[in-house]
Amino acid sequence: MRILGIDYGDSRTGIAITDSLNITVQGLETIKNSGSDKIILRRLDEILEEYEIDTIVVGKPINMNGTESERTEITEKFIHKLKCKYNKLKIETVDERLTTVAAQRTMNFLDINKNKKKNIVDTISAVYILEIYLNKIKN
């Protein structure tokens, strides 16, 4: 069984997935959702049909000082939708602080074209979210 990682956003949502042994993480795609959770859920249905997934991990946006924000509340509503729709799957959250910063640094290091960055930053962030989760369950 694999684990799916989600970096949930207003207009784009990054998706990452583990290998079948849950050792490595690969970026899968960025879903352009234009603020519609229905687009994300429809694509997740397709991904769940294609891969054997037992856990979904969603990055929870928390402020640097540890407080929750309006964005946290919006993400919690999305997580609630996931729990209702995919009630047979384990739905987990991880603190996603600095994952986007790490993704930006990675893209800068790899000298990725500025125009391509916005299309992949969310996928790379989803990879980091899933790696945080894997490290958490290993320890």
C-alpha positions, 0 to 999 in steps of 0.5 A: 500500500502506498501513501499519498501526500497533498499540498492543498492550495487555493488554485493549485494542489500538489500531489506526491506518492510513495513507492509500494514499500513506502521508502521513497517519495515521488512527485506525481502532479500539480492539480490546477483546481481554480478554487474548486475542491470538486476538481481535486476530489475527482482527480483523487478518485482517479489516482486512488483507482490507479494506485493502492493507497491506504493513507493520505497525508495533508500538509497543515499550514501553520504560522511560524509562531505555531498559531493557526490562520484562515488558511489552516481553517480552509485546509481543515474543511478540505480535510473534513471532505477527505475524511467523509469521502474516503472514510476507509482511508487513514487521513493524517496531517503534518505541519507544513511550515517551510515546505514551500521555502524548501521547494523554492530552494530546491528549484533554485538549486536545480536552476529551474526556469522561472516560468516552470516554477509555479507549475511544480512548486506545489508538487515538490512541497507535497514531496516534502510533506510526505517525507516529513510524514515518513520520517515521523512514522519511522521514529 
